[in-house]
């Protein structure tokens, strides 16, 4: 999910990404505490640019009432730190001439998770003097944030307008850019008095244990409730106040608009309805709040409320939140259960030193097999968007179990595909959010890396390089000067320097992308319900504009495949998550038409490698409670599987030398009428994703004559085999013979002689034409002079 403040200010970013990021940080500083705090250990020390901290507030008494125990967590911007450097590029920037590595020679070493975590790393990340586990909640949330609580269950004493109605009083709900629309960021009462309330109907007897409060989400207004009372009822007519001893309890609310504040009821109380009754609010604002209610459903022996019971999952999987240590245990257990089809390796480390673990699932793990496509899922790029992380851990458990059971769909997928699952690209950010827990981490805590980098904007901006070249018609031209390069754009030199503002995690993923010939992938995010496809960046820095790739139709197919099989996205009765109704687009959208994202992984992957990537926003709630994880798995299980199967659509084959039958690496595969080429891998195999239809395909390689053939893609779930055998040019044969010191064959000498003669005749004709042209020009000047 995009950070709403960043997307709001995107239209200001005309010259560089750094200027845009600085604008959003300025706004954050205005609403957060100024002290610098260690984001992983919570030590009060000044760091490199960091956005996060947590704190625990103790109960404070007020006049004639008691404020009961309150826990808060929030975000801060460290003062006095340098801002991010620009990562965008222009057409004048120097670029690397080194092509993308398609050799597959780089080997990512297998990890032994029996090895213990380094003690220095453990002390640095998990301070033994502090509690590294999230606070334990006696009861789970009712589901206001996750939308489990329906709009019809929310009522209020009054509200200013529809966009500020009770249905908007949900924890972490995000507002639209403009105030006054139907997607505002809180419930706001019409009147400013102590008689206002927000009411939640649990629809069954519930033991209420606490309330979590937030202020209004808005870039234009500052509204919050600083203290409030709580009342409960069984019939919504007679109300009973929550007491603290002999006095009515007054709970401490928000101090800023973003920090979730937990108030635990002095004594849990059983009722059906609960009301939040504001008592004081920001003096220059009005009564506005977002909330979550904590409560346990009372056992229902007579099954009176059976219709309310939600199905979980029948799969026997580990449904809970996993920090770094627990994630290692899950991956280790999967590998031990299925050692013949799994391998665990690391592609690098985070800034703090946590390894970026990948689970490989294949019938021949550790090796690229000729003709077998490579697929990847990447999750947790934003550390606080955790659903992707958990469903990938569930996916590796599920595939292991089903493979052992003999499920033919899973067996076929594993035998025909090499699958790579990266459950956490941002483990540092996750650990920070995890320590606060699912309900108290807020909207942005843990989103960024330890270095305060948003990796969603941190890949090389190759779109600008491409579009500048197209505008100037002079850069990145092919030898024939007929077409611009449309694939494998080199990374600008300034981006690869040590001083570039590039996260260590981003560098690791780029290295991974360059050294494994991925064909298809997806990035799993959270905070919305939609699938986006490239391009993610608009041309000319427009805030939002449909910006298609040459493969627009296939990307739309990929997005539709995931969205149409996702249980929640495909539900016609679901309500929008925050401030966009994506159902009118069938739950898919061109990324740039949502909001512009320079330096996205999807655009980078498409322009720098062969791989097609989309982004999947998996759920409205970025960090749902553990009790909702089984439902999240069921919502996405079929989508995850059917999307992987799309790697087998289109054409595939091997480009070989006609004489030696050796595979030709780095051959260019061109499909007529689609202005985007791909290249063959180290063994000469290639995969070109295409929709059903007839295609004319041309393959070229240095030192070979081009070859062209027609390939038909059918509707079946298997690719069309289109192999190519290329003939060496005489010059290439001569170079190889001379390099070996062998004698030149007679047929080659004859062929070279014919080529020389042909070239001589062509040169002679050209010379004659030039002389004739010069003669005519002299004659014309002579006649003009007379």
KEBAKOL-385806 format. One record per residue (C-alpha): residue in three letters; x, y, z. Coordinates in steps of 0.02 Angstrom, whole numbers, padded with zeros to 5 digits, always signed. Last residue first. Layout:
! residues N
alaXYZ
...
***
This chain:
! residues 786
unk+01285+01526-03426
unk+01321+01503-03239
unk+01164+01399-03217
unk+01217+01280-03354
unk+01387+01255-03270
unk+01307+01227-03099
unk+01192+01092-03172
unk+01337+01007-03260
unk+01439+01006-03101
unk+01292+00927-03006
unk+01268+00797-03142
unk+01450+00747-03132
unk+01442+00735-02942
unk+01291+00621-02951
unk+01376+00512-03081
unk+01530+00500-02970
unk+01423+00451-02820
unk+01328+00320-02920
unk+01491+00248-02986
unk+01562+00238-02811
unk+01406+00150-02747
unk+01414+00025-02887
unk+01597-00009-02852
unk+01563-00032-02667
unk+01423-00155-02703
unk+01534-00251-02823
unk+01675-00254-02695
unk+01555-00313-02558
unk+01493-00454-02668
unk+01672-00500-02711
unk+01721-00500-02528
unk+01570-00606-02484
unk+01609-00729-02621
unk+01789-00743-02561
unk+01727-00772-02383
unk+01615-00913-02444
unk+01755-00993-02541
unk+01871-00983-02390
unk+01732-01057-02283
unk+01706-01202-02403
unk+01894-01232-02410
unk+01911-01249-02222
unk+02024-01124-02127
unk+02160-01216-02032
unk+02148-01211-01843
unk+02232-01087-01725
unk+02089-01095-01601
unk+02059-00907-01608
unk+02079-00912-01796
unk+01943-01042-01811
unk+01826-00945-01694
unk+01852-00781-01786
unk+01827-00865-01956
unk+01663-00943-01900
unk+01603-00773-01839
unk+01650-00691-02003
unk+01562-00829-02101
unk+01401-00795-02004
unk+01347-00933-01888
unk+01183-01018-01921
unk+01048-01011-01788
unk+00938-01152-01729
unk+00777-01096-01645
unk+00654-01189-01534
unk+00473-01137-01515
unk+00382-01250-01391
unk+00209-01183-01352
unk+00182-01161-01165
unk+00062-01261-01057
unk-00101-01212-00975
unk-00207-01234-01132
unk-00271-01081-01224
unk-00151-01102-01370
unk-00001-00995-01419
unk+00049-01014-01601
unk+00228-00982-01656
unk+00280-00920-01829
unk+00463-00923-01874
unk+00611-00806-01897
unk+00799-00834-01886
unk+00932-00700-01886
unk+01107-00745-01950
unk+01232-00772-01813
unk+01387-00683-01743
unk+01291-00586-01612
unk+01120-00661-01586
unk+00951-00632-01666
unk+00786-00721-01644
unk+00628-00671-01736
unk+00452-00722-01683
unk+00295-00704-01787
unk+00148-00730-01668
unk-00020-00818-01682
unk-00136-00805-01530
unk-00160-00846-01346
unk-00082-00717-01229
unk+00106-00708-01216
unk+00246-00735-01090
unk+00411-00767-01179
unk+00524-00900-01102
unk+00704-00933-01153
unk+00834-01070-01154
unk+01007-01039-01226
unk+01102-01121-01083
unk+01154-00953-01009
unk+00980-00876-01025
unk+00899-00811-01184
unk+00848-00630-01201
unk+00685-00532-01201
unk+00613-00402-01319
unk+00484-00265-01296
unk+00399-00175-01440
unk+00262-00302-01468
unk+00203-00296-01651
unk+00318-00438-01703
unk+00392-00537-01559
unk+00580-00518-01538
unk+00692-00641-01445
unk+00870-00577-01422
unk+01006-00708-01395
unk+01101-00681-01232
unk+01160-00861-01220
unk+01168-00980-01369
unk+01142-01162-01322
unk+01259-01287-01404
unk+01188-01391-01547
unk+01363-01383-01627
unk+01315-01343-01808
unk+01146-01257-01791
unk+01198-01162-01634
unk+01050-01168-01517
unk+00910-01056-01454
unk+00803-01159-01336
unk+00616-01147-01315
unk+00471-01060-01233
unk+00308-00985-01288
unk+00160-00909-01199
unk+00087-00967-01034
unk+00185-01078-00915
unk+00226-00939-00791
unk+00037-00922-00774
unk+00037-01071-00655
unk+00112-00964-00518
unk-00042-00851-00527
unk-00157-01000-00507
unk-00068-01052-00347
unk-00061-00884-00260
unk-00239-00843-00310
unk-00303-01009-00242
unk-00225-00978-00073
unk-00265-00792-00059
unk-00431-00778+00033
unk-00400-00943+00123
unk-00235-00878+00191
unk-00314-00714+00247
unk-00450-00812+00336
unk-00321-00916+00430
unk-00227-00754+00474
unk-00376-00669+00558
unk-00341-00734+00734
unk-00162-00670+00719
unk-00226-00491+00718
unk-00207-00400+00554
unk-00052-00297+00511
unk-00082-00203+00349
unk-00272-00212+00365
unk-00361-00182+00199
unk-00289-00343+00130
unk-00179-00417-00007
unk-00116-00271-00110
unk-00038-00370-00254
unk+00100-00291-00357
unk+00144-00359-00530
unk+00306-00421-00604
unk+00360-00481-00777
unk+00540-00544-00781
unk+00657-00533-00930
unk+00773-00408-00846
unk+00813-00221-00842
unk+00655-00139-00912
unk+00524-00258-00840
unk+00613-00285-00675
unk+00643-00099-00650
unk+00460-00059-00686
unk+00400-00188-00561
unk+00531-00145-00429
unk+00474+00035-00425
unk+00596+00179-00451
unk+00469+00316-00481
unk+00296+00275-00411
unk+00154+00378-00485
unk-00017+00353-00407
unk-00166+00246-00459
unk-00152+00269-00647
unk+00036+00240-00633
unk+00003+00067-00563
unk-00117+00015-00701
unk-00268-00047-00608
unk-00350-00210-00556
unk-00497-00237-00438
unk-00627-00252-00577
unk-00595-00066-00614
unk-00760-00012-00533
unk-00713-00130-00391
unk-00563-00020-00354
unk-00662+00102-00248
unk-00527+00215-00179
unk-00520+00305-00011
unk-00496+00171+00122
unk-00542-00013+00109
unk-00689-00006-00011
unk-00842-00109+00040
unk-00869-00290-00009
unk-01031-00340-00093
unk-00960-00392-00263
unk-00840-00516-00180
unk-00702-00547-00308
unk-00575-00447-00210
unk-00617-00542-00050
unk-00604-00721-00114
unk-00456-00691-00229
unk-00483-00789-00390
unk-00535-00639-00496
unk-00397-00529-00426
unk-00253-00649-00462
unk-00302-00695-00640
unk-00355-00517-00677
unk-00183-00448-00635
unk-00099-00575-00749
unk-00222-00541-00890
unk-00197-00354-00874
unk-00010-00383-00884
unk-00037-00485-01042
unk-00137-00347-01126
unk-00016-00209-01076
unk+00138-00296-01143
unk+00208-00142-01233
unk+00193-00054-01066
unk+00048+00058-01018
unk+00048+00227-00929
unk-00127+00274-00871
unk-00102+00437-00779
unk-00079+00489-00598
unk+00019+00630-00515
unk+00097+00677-00684
unk+00286+00671-00673
unk+00319+00692-00860
unk+00282+00507-00892
unk+00194+00415-00754
unk+00280+00282-00650
unk+00204+00114-00603
unk+00209+00047-00780
unk+00168-00084-00742
unk+00031-00187-00653
unk-00074-00161-00499
unk-00184-00286-00406
unk-00310-00217-00281
unk-00368-00238-00101
unk-00278-00110+00006
unk-00163-00096+00158
unk-00044-00236+00112
unk+00097-00282-00007
unk+00147-00440-00099
unk+00266-00419-00245
unk+00238-00537-00391
unk+00348-00636-00507
unk+00368-00706-00681
unk+00512-00760-00794
unk+00661-00758-00677
unk+00829-00794-00755
unk+00929-00798-00592
unk+01084-00688-00581
unk+01016-00516-00618
unk+00863-00530-00507
unk+00966-00590-00359
unk+01090-00447-00380
unk+00943-00326-00387
unk+00871-00405-00228
unk+01035-00384-00134
unk+01054-00203-00189
unk+00878-00166-00128
unk+00914-00245+00042
unk+01073-00142+00059
unk+00965+00011+00031
unk+01014+00131-00107
unk+01054+00314-00074
unk+01205+00310-00189
unk+01371+00342-00101
unk+01442+00170-00144
unk+01408+00200-00328
unk+01282+00090-00419
unk+01150+00225-00445
unk+01275+00350-00515
unk+01325+00225-00649
unk+01151+00217-00721
unk+01085+00037-00731
unk+01085-00033-00907
unk+00920-00053-01000
unk+00889-00236-01034
unk+00739-00201-01146
unk+00671-00079-01274
unk+00829-00017-01359
unk+00775+00117-01480
unk+00740+00069-01658
unk+00805+00100-01833
unk+00982+00158-01801
unk+01037-00010-01873
unk+01165-00024-01736
unk+01032+00000-01603
unk+01007+00169-01523
unk+01026+00203-01337
unk+01025+00391-01355
unk+00989+00499-01508
unk+00802+00506-01530
unk+00794+00646-01400
unk+00617+00606-01344
unk+00637+00417-01351
unk+00800+00427-01257
unk+00719+00536-01125
unk+00579+00409-01110
unk+00696+00262-01086
unk+00810+00345-00959
unk+00659+00412-00867
unk+00583+00239-00857
unk+00748+00166-00797
unk+00727+00238-00622
unk+00844+00125-00525
unk+00757+00039-00379
unk+00721+00132-00217
unk+00542+00192-00233
unk+00454+00040-00156
unk+00610+00019-00052
unk+00559+00164+00058
unk+00723+00207+00141
unk+00738+00264+00322
unk+00909+00181+00347
unk+00828+00048+00459
unk+00713+00010+00314
unk+00544+00094+00299
unk+00368+00034+00337
unk+00409-00013+00517
unk+00286+00109+00597
unk+00180+00180+00454
unk-00005+00145+00487
unk-00005+00111+00673
unk+00098-00021+00763
unk-00027-00037+00904
unk-00156-00160+00835
unk-00040-00293+00762
unk+00094-00286+00894
unk+00218-00155+00952
unk+00368-00271+00944
unk+00311-00335+00774
unk+00321-00162+00695
unk+00506-00143+00736
unk+00546-00323+00691
unk+00459-00298+00524
unk+00561-00144+00480
unk+00724-00238+00507
unk+00661-00391+00412
unk+00629-00290+00252
unk+00628-00411+00105
unk+00534-00541+00206
unk+00449-00696+00139
unk+00564-00722-00012
unk+00489-00874-00100
unk+00578-00948-00252
unk+00492-01076-00364
unk+00578-01180-00499
unk+00435-01242-00607
unk+00387-01402-00697
unk+00412-01529-00559
unk+00347-01415-00422
unk+00191-01363-00518
unk+00154-01541-00572
unk+00167-01606-00393
unk+00057-01463-00330
unk-00081-01500-00456
unk-00061-01687-00434
unk-00088-01682-00245
unk+00021-01831-00195
unk+00003-01814-00006
unk+00189-01776+00008
unk+00170-01637-00121
unk+00018-01573-00026
unk+00114-01556+00137
unk+00266-01472+00059
unk+00157-01355-00044
unk+00056-01306+00110
unk+00208-01269+00219
unk+00287-01162+00081
unk+00122-01072+00055
unk+00093-01039+00240
unk+00262-00952+00254
unk+00215-00858+00096
unk+00045-00815+00173
unk+00132-00746+00328
unk+00252-00629+00240
unk+00117-00568+00121
unk+00002-00527+00268
unk+00140-00427+00354
unk+00136-00251+00286
unk+00231-00168+00430
unk+00402-00205+00357
unk+00366-00131+00187
unk+00451-00247+00064
unk+00362-00383+00166
unk+00340-00505+00021
unk+00429-00564-00136
unk+00361-00708-00240
unk+00472-00782-00374
unk+00461-00896-00527
unk+00597-00978-00633
unk+00547-01070-00791
unk+00608-01246-00831
unk+00678-01262-01008
unk+00849-01321-00954
unk+00853-01349-00766
unk+00924-01214-00653
unk+01000-01300-00503
unk+00992-01284-00314
unk+00832-01383-00293
unk+00793-01521-00419
unk+00609-01560-00396
unk+00587-01377-00351
unk+00544-01265-00204
unk+00671-01132-00155
unk+00642-01043+00010
unk+00731-00876+00015
unk+00808-00795+00169
unk+00859-00613+00175
unk+00980-00622+00320
unk+00972-00501+00466
unk+01128-00391+00476
unk+01057-00226+00536
unk+01062-00153+00359
unk+00979-00309+00292
unk+01081-00455+00228
unk+01107-00546+00065
unk+01026-00670-00055
unk+01010-00809+00074
unk+00972-00991+00037
unk+00849-01123+00094
unk+00822-01276-00015
unk+00666-01379-00044
unk+00609-01526-00150
unk+00708-01673-00080
unk+00718-01604+00098
unk+00529-01602+00122
unk+00492-01613+00309
unk+00664-01549+00359
unk+00648-01406+00235
unk+00476-01359+00301
unk+00538-01366+00482
unk+00686-01253+00442
unk+00575-01126+00355
unk+00459-01122+00507
unk+00603-01107+00629
unk+00686-00967+00531
unk+00520-00872+00530
unk+00512-00893+00719
unk+00681-00809+00741
unk+00640-00667+00621
unk+00468-00635+00696
unk+00324-00748+00651
unk+00142-00696+00670
unk+00024-00842+00691
unk-00062-00974+00585
unk+00057-01121+00577
unk-00032-01232+00451
unk-00151-01378+00461
unk-00263-01329+00316
unk-00448-01329+00359
unk-00450-01140+00366
unk-00555-01016+00463
unk-00741-01009+00435
unk-00829-00863+00513
unk-00961-00889+00647
unk-01100-00762+00635
unk-01231-00884+00573
unk-01195-00990+00728
unk-01263-00852+00839
unk-01397-00954+00924
unk-01283-01105+00925
unk-01356-01161+01092
unk-01186-01176+01176
unk-01132-01001+01119
unk-00971-00958+01207
unk-00956-00768+01235
unk-00862-00680+01096
unk-00704-00597+01158
unk-00679-00409+01142
unk-00560-00272+01093
unk-00636-00122+01003
unk-00544-00023+00870
unk-00558+00164+00844
unk-00540+00316+00733
unk-00585+00485+00806
unk-00650+00659+00776
unk-00727+00785+00896
unk-00669+00958+00836
unk-00511+01058+00818
unk-00429+01209+00897
unk-00450+01143+01074
unk-00403+00964+01033
unk-00533+00856+01119
unk-00610+00824+01289
unk-00751+00710+01348
unk-00779+00593+01201
unk-00907+00452+01231
unk-00856+00286+01152
unk-01004+00168+01154
unk-01018-00021+01169
unk-01160-00137+01122
unk-01184-00323+01153
unk-01132-00335+01334
unk-01010-00423+01449
unk-00886-00314+01546
unk-00699-00330+01574
unk-00639-00238+01727
unk-00524-00087+01732
unk-00548-00073+01543
unk-00382-00069+01450
unk-00347+00089+01352
unk-00236+00071+01199
unk-00177+00224+01104
unk-00140+00212+00917
unk-00023+00354+00864
unk-00081+00445+00707
unk-00176+00603+00757
unk-00072+00657+00905
unk-00098+00653+01093
unk-00242+00531+01079
unk-00353+00463+01216
unk-00337+00443+01404
unk-00485+00353+01479
unk-00610+00423+01603
unk-00679+00290+01720
unk-00839+00325+01815
unk-00799+00321+01999
unk-00828+00189+02133
unk-00689+00074+02076
unk-00646+00120+01898
unk-00816+00106+01817
unk-00874+00078+01639
unk-01041+00165+01618
unk-01205+00069+01597
unk-01327+00109+01458
unk-01512+00066+01445
unk-01575+00085+01266
unk-01448-00003+01153
unk-01519-00172+01213
unk-01374-00256+01301
unk-01280-00097+01341
unk-01104-00031+01370
unk-01031+00141+01409
unk-00853+00206+01387
unk-00785+00377+01433
unk-00665+00488+01337
unk-00506+00592+01345
unk-00393+00672+01213
unk-00505+00657+01061
unk-00420+00712+00900
unk-00429+00834+00756
unk-00286+00915+00659
unk-00347+00959+00484
unk-00269+00978+00311
unk-00163+00821+00287
unk-00300+00715+00363
unk-00314+00553+00461
unk-00417+00598+00615
unk-00358+00546+00788
unk-00330+00369+00850
unk-00406+00261+00986
unk-00392+00080+01044
unk-00525+00017+01165
unk-00518-00124+01291
unk-00586-00282+01372
unk-00764-00309+01307
unk-00838-00480+01340
unk-00962-00504+01200
unk-01144-00553+01190
unk-01191-00553+01005
unk-01213-00428+00865
unk-01053-00333+00916
unk-01145-00169+00888
unk-01024-00023+00896
unk-01074+00154+00948
unk-00985+00320+00924
unk-01039+00455+01046
unk-01077+00640+01068
unk-01155+00706+01229
unk-00996+00790+01290
unk-01016+00936+01170
unk-00948+00992+01003
unk-01086+00954+00878
unk-01079+00873+00706
unk-00970+00731+00768
unk-00822+00674+00664
unk-00794+00492+00619
unk-00623+00479+00540
unk-00516+00498+00383
unk-00629+00561+00245
unk-00681+00460+00094
unk-00847+00537+00039
unk-00762+00701-00010
unk-00749+00857+00097
unk-00563+00858+00126
unk-00461+00822-00029
unk-00322+00693-00041
unk-00429+00548+00018
unk-00427+00486+00195
unk-00348+00331+00269
unk-00427+00211+00395
unk-00300+00166+00529
unk-00431+00116+00659
unk-00608+00135+00595
unk-00720+00286+00623
unk-00763+00303+00439
unk-00924+00200+00453
unk-00979+00322+00589
unk-00996+00462+00461
unk-00860+00586+00412
unk-00879+00565+00223
unk-01068+00569+00246
unk-01067+00738+00330
unk-01039+00817+00500
unk-01092+00669+00606
unk-01215+00641+00746
unk-01248+00525+00894
unk-01159+00386+00802
unk-01189+00213+00732
unk-01081+00068+00674
unk-01145-00109+00649
unk-01217-00068+00477
unk-01042-00024+00417
unk-00989-00204+00446
unk-00866-00262+00579
unk-00751-00386+00492
unk-00690-00231+00401
unk-00507-00268+00450
unk-00495-00104+00546
unk-00661-00125+00637
unk-00624-00308+00668
unk-00685-00355+00842
unk-00505-00346+00901
unk-00436-00495+00997
unk-00457-00520+01185
unk-00334-00521+01329
unk-00206-00430+01224
unk-00025-00480+01248
unk+00097-00338+01217
unk+00214-00374+01073
unk+00375-00471+01110
unk+00547-00392+01117
unk+00534-00341+01300
unk+00691-00245+01344
unk+00854-00284+01434
unk+00893-00423+01309
unk+00901-00295+01169
unk+00844-00387+01014
unk+00927-00316+00859
unk+01100-00272+00923
unk+01106-00410+01052
unk+01056-00541+00925
unk+01182-00476+00799
unk+01321-00484+00928
unk+01267-00660+00977
unk+01268-00724+00798
unk+01109-00822+00764
unk+01129-01008+00792
unk+01166-01129+00651
unk+01030-01258+00631
unk+00964-01145+00495
unk+01095-01210+00376
unk+01092-01094+00227
unk+01127-01150+00049
unk+01243-01035-00045
unk+01177-00922-00182
unk+01274-00970-00337
unk+01326-00843-00467
unk+01358-00937-00628
unk+01179-00916-00690
unk+01254-00842-00850
unk+01119-00714-00884
unk+01212-00568-00806
unk+01134-00406-00862
unk+01246-00312-00982
unk+01402-00214-00930
unk+01400-00046-01018
unk+01353+00040-00857
unk+01269+00205-00882
unk+01325+00385-00872
unk+01185+00508-00839
unk+01132+00622-00981
unk+00962+00540-01003
unk+00914+00580-00826
unk+00914+00481-00667
unk+00815+00474-00506
unk+00894+00418-00345
unk+00911+00587-00262
unk+00995+00584-00093
unk+00894+00561+00063
unk+00892+00696+00195
unk+01030+00717+00320
unk+00989+00702+00503
unk+00967+00843+00627
unk+00798+00790+00693
unk+00744+00610+00700
unk+00569+00588+00631
unk+00445+00507+00746
unk+00316+00370+00735
unk+00197+00301+00862
unk+00154+00180+01000
unk+00043+00202+01148
unk-00011+00100+01298
unk-00137+00164+01426
unk-00176+00112+01604
unk-00330+00198+01678
unk-00368+00384+01692
unk-00466+00411+01853
unk-00594+00545+01881
unk-00637+00702+01980
unk-00491+00800+01908
unk-00367+00695+01810
unk-00256+00551+01860
unk-00115+00488+01749
unk-00096+00305+01699
unk+00071+00257+01628
unk+00123+00290+01449
unk+00227+00165+01352
unk+00332+00224+01208
unk+00374+00174+01031
unk+00481+00246+00898
unk+00490+00263+00714
unk+00553+00357+00561
unk+00742+00344+00549
unk+00873+00452+00466
unk+01038+00393+00538
unk+01032+00378+00725
unk+01020+00482+00884
unk+01009+00376+01040
unk+00865+00353+01160
unk+00865+00164+01157
unk+00708+00087+01084
unk+00800-00071+01033
unk+00741-00088+00853
unk+00695+00089+00803
unk+00827+00172+00912
unk+00745+00335+00966
unk+00768+00514+00915
unk+00660+00641+01007
unk+00549+00758+00908
unk+00377+00680+00938
unk+00269+00669+00785
unk+00144+00779+00694
unk+00252+00914+00616
unk+00393+00794+00583
unk+00279+00690+00472
unk+00239+00840+00365
unk+00423+00878+00339
unk+00452+00695+00296
unk+00325+00704+00154
unk+00411+00855+00079
unk+00583+00776+00096
unk+00525+00623+00000
unk+00469+00729-00146
unk+00632+00825-00154
unk+00729+00663-00150
unk+00632+00590-00296
unk+00696+00725-00410
unk+00649+00865-00528
unk+00461+00883-00530
unk+00405+00809-00365
unk+00262+00924-00315
unk+00130+00811-00393
unk+00185+00667-00281
unk+00133+00761-00123
unk-00022+00658-00091
unk+00064+00498-00145
unk+00194+00523-00011
unk+00068+00565+00122
unk-00035+00411+00081
unk+00106+00289+00100
unk+00072+00171-00043
unk+00000+00000+00000
***
